[in-house]
Amino acid sequence: MEINNCAAIVTGGASGMGAATARKLSLAGAKVAILDRDLDAGKKLAAEIKGIAIACDVSQADSVENAVQQAASFHGNARICINCAGVVKARRIVNQQGPMPLDEFREVIEVNLIGTFNLMRVAAAAMQSLAPLNDSGERGVIINTASIAAYEGQIGQSAYSASKGGVVSMTLPAAREFAQFGIRVVTIAPGLVDTPMLKDIPANAREALIANVPFPHRLVKPEEYAFLALHIIENSMINGEVIRLDGALRMQAR
Ligand SMILES: NC(=O)c1ccc[n+]([C@@H]2O[C@H](COP(=O)([O-])OP(=O)(O)OC[C@H]3O[C@@H](n4cnc5c(N)ncnc54)[C@H](O)[C@@H]3O)[C@@H](O)[C@H]2O)c1
């Protein structure tokens, strides 16, 4: 699918992989709407890439409905939707303080899993009414972000792994459902990416994590996620799949 002139929505577009993808999409000629709960950072980037920023909490139904509508009023209905909004919380199910408060588990699920589903349902509903773009009948593409923690969650990652496992699992049924409308659904499962999300990890723990990455022996760059996202958009045969982006990393138990 061609990117030039398409309206694009990037949740979590104010930071990290979302920001890198918003930049690359704009360079490729897309009209980019950044949906993020950090409106200040979103506005800064939007000014740089001549896009728009809209305050949005992906876990809330009405927030996403309003934001998608607002984005459409500026750019038209989006044909490209990238789900990058996410949060990470590390905590054992039971630690010295006792069992994990249920609300901590719930928050991670609400943002990472329900938030991804939320944009997917609203964006796909709007995309279905658009004219097909090419002979294949393609109308658009939705790219979700899981994590390799969906497969090899470490101790303390139960909530995060559960949320990302859900994103992995809904990729195929969503792609199957939207096939009749020419809408693809693809998920990227990154390894360890050098973004603000990793900023709270102490330097020694960071080194220990990098030590396990076979090749390239370093963290993933957010731009490498963006490269893959743009390739997925342009390559119409990639559909219903989860693609790891991790330098062959397989995380250990701790
Ligand atoms: N950094 C990593 O190592 C890594 C690895 C695998 C997967 N991921 C996933 O990739 C995605 C992007 O992460 P990142 O590393 O770029 O993180 P980041 O912290 O740099 O960016 C996340 C963005 O999401 C926004 N956000 C958080 N909760 C939100 C909500 N409820 N509504 C709207 N926006 C919200 C934040 O404001 C922020 O701008 C996340 O889903 C994350 O779980 C990250």
The ligand as an ORCA input file, in Angstrom:
! r2SCAN-3c Opt
* xyz 0 1
  N      10.997     -0.301     24.926
  C      10.982     -1.621     24.867
  O      11.986     -2.281     25.158
  C       9.739     -2.345     24.381
  C       9.888     -3.709     24.058
  C       8.782     -4.408     23.577
  C       7.576     -3.779     23.421
  N       7.447     -2.453     23.763
  C       6.130     -1.845     23.541
  O       6.247     -0.892     22.515
  C       5.272      0.139     22.688
  C       5.973      1.490     22.628
  O       6.852      1.560     23.736
  P       8.072      2.591     23.854
  O       9.233      1.808     24.315
  O       8.160      3.411     22.631
  O       7.557      3.417     25.127
  P       7.527      4.961     25.486
  O       7.317      4.985     26.958
  O       8.694      5.685     24.902
  O       6.193      5.464     24.746
  C       4.930      5.047     25.129
  C       3.952      6.162     24.824
  O       2.650      5.683     25.147
  C       1.942      6.737     25.784
  N       0.890      6.160     26.599
  C       1.005      5.393     27.711
  N      -0.199      5.078     28.190
  C      -1.110      5.658     27.361
  C      -2.529      5.699     27.329
  N      -3.277      5.087     28.270
  N      -3.135      6.379     26.319
  C      -2.402      7.016     25.377
  N      -1.050      7.020     25.375
  C      -0.430      6.355     26.346
  C       2.997      7.461     26.606
  O       2.583      8.783     26.952
  C       4.181      7.445     25.647
  O       4.191      8.575     24.807
  C       4.586     -0.169     24.018
  O       3.395     -0.847     23.751
  C       5.571     -1.097     24.716
  O       4.914     -1.949     25.622
  C       8.493     -1.734     24.241
*
